[in-house]
Amino acid sequence: MPAVRSFVNVDLSDDASFKHEFPHDYFAWLRENELVYRHNPTPDSPDGEGFWVISRHRDVMEVLRTPEVFSSNTGGDRKGGGATLKDERAARKALNYSDDPHHRVLRGLVNKGFTTQSVGTLEDELRHRVNLLIDKFPNGEKFDFVSMFSRELPTQAICIVLGVPQQDRGELVEWMDMGLEADSHNVIAARYFNKFRDYARVIVAEKRRNPGDDILSTIVYARIEGEDNRSLTDEELAHFFLLLFSAGAETTRSAIGGGLRALVEHPAQMALLRSDPSNVKGAVEEFVRWMTPSIYKRRTATRDIEFGGKLICRGDKVTVGEMSANRDAAVFDNPFIFDISRRPNRHIGFGFGAHVCLGAGLARLEIKIAIEELLHRVEHFELAGPARWVPNNRLLGLRDLALRVTKKENNQ
């Protein structure tokens, strides 16, 4: 771990603070010195407000398990709320910006598409697609692993699940990338969010005309019990689409890309995985812990509460650092060591509580297949340049990762 910088030099509301990877040293300082830290507003802070930063695993878990105190919706006299630093008017209307019982109803609309049984039916198709991607790797030549593999696999997978035409995925993922990298107080800049919204309107209309066996068709025709059996509005459907597509396409991409990079940088772990395939399950979990694609989640205090010796007031914004929690030495032995045999591995890379990641089973399957087929088809991996990171303070992502590979002759 690098030497600890002065925490005053890190602005968590500034995307630029994350353009050179995650600021681990800063959060290590917080875990030791400021368990509940008040981040004052800066010129980059959405709504001109400061916010609380919770950095320890135990405290993060406590916030996520008590939505009656720390709401995903809103609190105090706020007109908006949600799970990001900027107050969003979509609070309560979107799955990740709501609390029970409404959250439970919305989640129930799509749960069946992400069950173990549903996800399992995709394995053969995803394995076939993984091998097609590996076929395109140039043998012995430098290429970008993100664009050729770790971005492609999750995007293809979520398009299958949602019922999105594969030919549209290139444009959609380009909007996602540009929206994440744009200088904006929104996680995805408004210009690109609007493109997703307009696309969602078109595909929702298509699903109404020609429904299929996919999640979008399911939610388009769903009725909400307890709310006069109404259907979802176009705005709600657009938020559903953006949430499911971005979660499916972006976060797994980071785990696969960053996880493979870690394997290459830790040859003993690579050798251990090659020698004993039963280590794949542990590798999947360590990939997720190591990368933790969600940097933070925001909650809003519904009442005054003393927490960690500090008074958090009704309506205050509270952020929980999932990556920080996954490097907490109080929970993980040698947390800055990449270890595929880590037991137990109580990471919260898929979140925790009512909002635990809906697509965790799909993500685990994608990572598992990627590891198995990459090691089966590739003899040697070599980093061919430094990794570049997406400058975004909400989602940790690799922009590109230069590799050279030597493929096995009998598997080309």
Buried (B, 14 or more C-beta within 10 A) or exposed (E): EEEBEEBEEBBBBBBEBBBEEBBBBBBBBBBEEBBBBEBEBEEBBBBEBBBBBBBBBEBBBBBBEBBEBBBBBBBBEBEBBBBBBBBBEBBBBBBBBBBEEBBEBBBEBBBEBBEEEBBEEBEEEBBEBBBEBBEEBEEEEEBBBBBBBBBBBBBBBBBBBBBBEEEEBEEBBEBBBBBBBBEBBBBBBEEBBBBBBEBBBEBBEBBEEEBEEBBBBBBBEBEBEEEEEEBBEEBBBBBBBBBBBBBBBBBBBBBBBBBBBBBBEBEEBBEBBEEEEEBBEBBBBBBBBBBBBBBBBBBBBBEEBEBBEEEBEBBBBBBBBBBBBBBBEEBBEEBEEBBBEBEEBBBBBBBBBBBEBBBBBBBBBBBBBBBBBBBBBBEEBEBBEEBBBBBBBBBBBBBBBBBBBEBEEEEE
